[in-house]
Amino acid sequence: MRRSADVTERGLAYTVPMTTTATTTTATTTSIGAALIERLMAGDSTGATALLSPAAQFRAITPRKFIELSGNADIIATLNNWFRAGWREGLESFEDGSVEGRQRMRYRVRWSDDYGQRFVFEQQVYYEADGSGITWLELMCSGYMPLS
């Protein structure tokens, strides 16, 4: 069963998709990470930037390169390139949780380019946060995969 919950964190309202089975619930926790993805999907750069610490550290592995950045503005600029306005179709799946205190999320995004070609990408993210926001993110990306 697929459902979502409306929640508020740090004064920002967002919806967290949840997947439930008969005995377990995946993505039942709400997180600042979920709020970040919600903001990126909505094209809200200001809201997304506010969720990251000004001194946040970011590393990503993509099929074509390794990325290492410091500072919330540079991180959001890179993430906005992947969540481009006009290209986003929707969040296909989302999972949120933790591994012994380290936060994690996995999501899949559908999108189409200016030529009408449709794609999907999936990212697995581990992150840490404190009172200033997300302080550390490590991400691995599947790359853009064409939809048949």
ZADO-1210 file (C-alpha; in nm, 4 decimals, padded with zeros to 6 digits):
<atoms>
<atom x="00.0000" y="00.0000" z="00.0000" code="MET" pos="1"/>
<atom x="00.1361" y="00.3454" z="-00.0909" code="ARG" pos="2"/>
<atom x="00.0475" y="00.6527" z="00.1124" code="ARG" pos="3"/>
<atom x="00.1953" y="00.9820" z="00.2234" code="SER" pos="4"/>
<atom x="00.1971" y="01.1876" z="00.5409" code="ALA" pos="5"/>
<atom x="00.1946" y="01.5652" z="00.5756" code="ASP" pos="6"/>
<atom x="00.4456" y="01.6801" z="00.8358" code="VAL" pos="7"/>
<atom x="00.6242" y="01.9966" z="00.9425" code="THR" pos="8"/>
<atom x="00.9928" y="02.0162" z="01.0337" code="GLU" pos="9"/>
<atom x="01.1944" y="02.3309" z="01.1034" code="ARG" pos="10"/>
<atom x="00.8858" y="02.5330" z="01.0079" code="GLY" pos="11"/>
<atom x="00.8685" y="02.3807" z="00.6584" code="LEU" pos="12"/>
<atom x="00.5710" y="02.1681" z="00.5561" code="ALA" pos="13"/>
<atom x="00.6298" y="01.8717" z="00.3287" code="TYR" pos="14"/>
<atom x="00.4849" y="01.5363" z="00.2331" code="THR" pos="15"/>
<atom x="00.6743" y="01.2147" z="00.2907" code="VAL" pos="16"/>
<atom x="00.5753" y="00.9158" z="00.0739" code="PRO" pos="17"/>
<atom x="00.5514" y="00.5913" z="00.2684" code="MET" pos="18"/>
<atom x="00.5375" y="00.2283" z="00.1606" code="THR" pos="19"/>
<atom x="00.3678" y="-00.0132" z="00.3991" code="THR" pos="20"/>
<atom x="00.3426" y="-00.3916" z="00.4043" code="THR" pos="21"/>
<atom x="00.1343" y="-00.6036" z="00.6404" code="ALA" pos="22"/>
<atom x="00.4093" y="-00.6301" z="00.9033" code="THR" pos="23"/>
<atom x="00.6642" y="-00.3578" z="00.8307" code="THR" pos="24"/>
<atom x="00.6663" y="00.0026" z="00.7263" code="THR" pos="25"/>
<atom x="00.9379" y="00.1519" z="00.5108" code="THR" pos="26"/>
<atom x="00.9997" y="00.5272" z="00.5217" code="ALA" pos="27"/>
<atom x="00.7796" y="00.5848" z="00.8237" code="THR" pos="28"/>
<atom x="01.0152" y="00.8408" z="00.9704" code="THR" pos="29"/>
<atom x="01.0108" y="01.1989" z="00.8583" code="THR" pos="30"/>
<atom x="01.3416" y="01.3651" z="00.8026" code="SER" pos="31"/>
<atom x="01.5191" y="01.6741" z="00.6889" code="ILE" pos="32"/>
<atom x="01.6427" y="01.4605" z="00.3960" code="GLY" pos="33"/>
<atom x="01.2847" y="01.4009" z="00.2830" code="ALA" pos="34"/>
<atom x="01.2228" y="01.7758" z="00.3047" code="ALA" pos="35"/>
<atom x="01.5294" y="01.8357" z="00.0861" code="LEU" pos="36"/>
<atom x="01.4013" y="01.6057" z="-00.1886" code="ILE" pos="37"/>
<atom x="01.0545" y="01.7613" z="-00.1636" code="GLU" pos="38"/>
<atom x="01.2060" y="02.1090" z="-00.2110" code="ARG" pos="39"/>
<atom x="01.4220" y="01.9965" z="-00.5043" code="LEU" pos="40"/>
<atom x="01.1216" y="01.8308" z="-00.6731" code="MET" pos="41"/>
<atom x="00.9225" y="02.1523" z="-00.6264" code="ALA" pos="42"/>
<atom x="01.2029" y="02.3669" z="-00.7715" code="GLY" pos="43"/>
<atom x="01.2366" y="02.5536" z="-00.4397" code="ASP" pos="44"/>
<atom x="01.6092" y="02.6369" z="-00.4337" code="SER" pos="45"/>
<atom x="01.5750" y="02.8794" z="-00.1435" code="THR" pos="46"/>
<atom x="01.3934" y="02.6222" z="00.0688" code="GLY" pos="47"/>
<atom x="01.6420" y="02.3491" z="-00.0248" code="ALA" pos="48"/>
<atom x="01.9409" y="02.5714" z="00.0563" code="THR" pos="49"/>
<atom x="01.7928" y="02.6530" z="00.3978" code="ALA" pos="50"/>
<atom x="01.7944" y="02.2818" z="00.4866" code="LEU" pos="51"/>
<atom x="02.1733" y="02.2541" z="00.4423" code="LEU" pos="52"/>
<atom x="02.4296" y="02.3896" z="00.6838" code="SER" pos="53"/>
<atom x="02.6256" y="02.6758" z="00.5238" code="PRO" pos="54"/>
<atom x="02.9421" y="02.4641" z="00.5689" code="ALA" pos="55"/>
<atom x="02.7902" y="02.1363" z="00.4434" code="ALA" pos="56"/>
<atom x="03.0218" y="01.8812" z="00.2796" code="GLN" pos="57"/>
<atom x="02.9103" y="01.6809" z="-00.0265" code="PHE" pos="58"/>
<atom x="03.0594" y="01.3930" z="-00.2234" code="ARG" pos="59"/>
<atom x="02.8927" y="01.2130" z="-00.5120" code="ALA" pos="60"/>
<atom x="02.9751" y="00.9268" z="-00.7423" code="ILE" pos="61"/>
<atom x="02.8028" y="00.9428" z="-01.0792" code="THR" pos="62"/>
<atom x="02.8651" y="00.7234" z="-01.3854" code="PRO" pos="63"/>
<atom x="03.0821" y="00.9940" z="-01.5415" code="ARG" pos="64"/>
<atom x="03.2578" y="01.1646" z="-01.2522" code="LYS" pos="65"/>
<atom x="03.3334" y="01.2061" z="-00.8857" code="PHE" pos="66"/>
<atom x="03.2107" y="01.5325" z="-00.7301" code="ILE" pos="67"/>
<atom x="03.3309" y="01.6920" z="-00.4071" code="GLU" pos="68"/>
<atom x="03.1841" y="02.0237" z="-00.2867" code="LEU" pos="69"/>
<atom x="03.1690" y="02.2433" z="00.0230" code="SER" pos="70"/>
<atom x="02.8986" y="02.4950" z="00.1074" code="GLY" pos="71"/>
<atom x="02.5232" y="02.4830" z="00.0680" code="ASN" pos="72"/>
<atom x="02.5047" y="02.7126" z="-00.2389" code="ALA" pos="73"/>
<atom x="02.7398" y="02.4972" z="-00.4496" code="ASP" pos="74"/>
<atom x="02.5688" y="02.1763" z="-00.3357" code="ILE" pos="75"/>
<atom x="02.2210" y="02.3025" z="-00.4241" code="ILE" pos="76"/>
<atom x="02.3441" y="02.4324" z="-00.7615" code="ALA" pos="77"/>
<atom x="02.4664" y="02.0807" z="-00.8442" code="THR" pos="78"/>
<atom x="02.1495" y="01.9112" z="-00.7164" code="LEU" pos="79"/>
<atom x="01.9330" y="02.1584" z="-00.9102" code="ASN" pos="80"/>
<atom x="02.1088" y="02.0476" z="-01.2272" code="ASN" pos="81"/>
<atom x="01.9796" y="01.6939" z="-01.1625" code="TRP" pos="82"/>
<atom x="01.6301" y="01.8128" z="-01.0599" code="PHE" pos="83"/>
<atom x="01.5971" y="02.0558" z="-01.3531" code="ARG" pos="84"/>
<atom x="01.2813" y="02.2669" z="-01.3762" code="ALA" pos="85"/>
<atom x="01.0566" y="02.1618" z="-01.6616" code="GLY" pos="86"/>
<atom x="01.2207" y="01.8198" z="-01.6848" code="TRP" pos="87"/>
<atom x="01.0920" y="01.6651" z="-01.3613" code="ARG" pos="88"/>
<atom x="00.7938" y="01.4362" z="-01.4090" code="GLU" pos="89"/>
<atom x="00.7698" y="01.2909" z="-01.0639" code="GLY" pos="90"/>
<atom x="00.9149" y="01.1054" z="-00.7734" code="LEU" pos="91"/>
<atom x="00.8694" y="00.7391" z="-00.8623" code="GLU" pos="92"/>
<atom x="00.9826" y="00.6007" z="-00.5261" code="SER" pos="93"/>
<atom x="01.1270" y="00.7187" z="-00.1971" code="PHE" pos="94"/>
<atom x="01.2716" y="00.5392" z="00.1054" code="GLU" pos="95"/>
<atom x="01.3999" y="00.7044" z="00.4204" code="ASP" pos="96"/>
<atom x="01.5610" y="00.5614" z="00.7330" code="GLY" pos="97"/>
<atom x="01.8843" y="00.5257" z="00.9260" code="SER" pos="98"/>
<atom x="02.1771" y="00.2919" z="00.9711" code="VAL" pos="99"/>
<atom x="02.2809" y="00.3048" z="01.3379" code="GLU" pos="100"/>
<atom x="02.2269" y="00.6799" z="01.3606" code="GLY" pos="101"/>
<atom x="02.3429" y="00.7769" z="01.0103" code="ARG" pos="102"/>
<atom x="02.0507" y="00.8896" z="00.7991" code="GLN" pos="103"/>
<atom x="01.9874" y="00.7418" z="00.4556" code="ARG" pos="104"/>
<atom x="01.7444" y="00.7837" z="00.1697" code="MET" pos="105"/>
<atom x="01.6918" y="00.6303" z="-00.1700" code="ARG" pos="106"/>
<atom x="01.4726" y="00.7810" z="-00.4381" code="TYR" pos="107"/>
<atom x="01.3939" y="00.7401" z="-00.8062" code="ARG" pos="108"/>
<atom x="01.3005" y="01.0369" z="-01.0249" code="VAL" pos="109"/>
<atom x="01.1306" y="01.0268" z="-01.3671" code="ARG" pos="110"/>
<atom x="01.1998" y="01.3111" z="-01.6090" code="TRP" pos="111"/>
<atom x="01.1932" y="01.4034" z="-01.9761" code="SER" pos="112"/>
<atom x="01.4251" y="01.6254" z="-02.1769" code="ASP" pos="113"/>
<atom x="01.3475" y="01.9050" z="-02.4231" code="ASP" pos="114"/>
<atom x="01.3088" y="01.6481" z="-02.7028" code="TYR" pos="115"/>
<atom x="01.0446" y="01.4451" z="-02.5213" code="GLY" pos="116"/>
<atom x="01.2778" y="01.1563" z="-02.4360" code="GLN" pos="117"/>
<atom x="01.1905" y="01.0040" z="-02.0972" code="ARG" pos="118"/>
<atom x="01.4452" y="00.8945" z="-01.8368" code="PHE" pos="119"/>
<atom x="01.4767" y="00.7805" z="-01.4779" code="VAL" pos="120"/>
<atom x="01.7593" y="00.8115" z="-01.2263" code="PHE" pos="121"/>
<atom x="01.8020" y="00.6640" z="-00.8816" code="GLU" pos="122"/>
<atom x="02.0187" y="00.7963" z="-00.6024" code="GLN" pos="123"/>
<atom x="02.1248" y="00.6462" z="-00.2702" code="GLN" pos="124"/>
<atom x="02.2224" y="00.9096" z="-00.0130" code="VAL" pos="125"/>
<atom x="02.3743" y="00.8941" z="00.3341" code="TYR" pos="126"/>
<atom x="02.3763" y="01.2125" z="00.5409" code="TYR" pos="127"/>
<atom x="02.4169" y="01.3692" z="00.8837" code="GLU" pos="128"/>
<atom x="02.2417" y="01.6747" z="01.0254" code="ALA" pos="129"/>
<atom x="02.2514" y="01.8951" z="01.3333" code="ASP" pos="130"/>
<atom x="02.0745" y="02.2143" z="01.4393" code="GLY" pos="131"/>
<atom x="02.2247" y="02.4039" z="01.1450" code="SER" pos="132"/>
<atom x="02.0825" y="02.1597" z="00.8890" code="GLY" pos="133"/>
<atom x="02.2364" y="01.8823" z="00.6824" code="ILE" pos="134"/>
<atom x="02.6106" y="01.8935" z="00.7427" code="THR" pos="135"/>
<atom x="02.7368" y="01.5971" z="00.5376" code="TRP" pos="136"/>
<atom x="02.5999" y="01.4123" z="00.2313" code="LEU" pos="137"/>
<atom x="02.7404" y="01.1240" z="00.0308" code="GLU" pos="138"/>
<atom x="02.5501" y="01.0203" z="-00.2808" code="LEU" pos="139"/>
<atom x="02.5720" y="00.7501" z="-00.5443" code="MET" pos="140"/>
<atom x="02.3762" y="00.7960" z="-00.8679" code="CYS" pos="141"/>
<atom x="02.2628" y="00.5392" z="-01.1252" code="SER" pos="142"/>
<atom x="02.2901" y="00.7949" z="-01.4034" code="GLY" pos="143"/>
<atom x="02.0115" y="00.8833" z="-01.6452" code="TYR" pos="144"/>
<atom x="01.8532" y="00.5634" z="-01.7722" code="MET" pos="145"/>
<atom x="01.6190" y="00.5816" z="-02.0773" code="PRO" pos="146"/>
<atom x="01.2654" y="00.4602" z="-02.0202" code="LEU" pos="147"/>
<atom x="01.1323" y="00.2171" z="-02.2775" code="SER" pos="148"/>
</atoms>
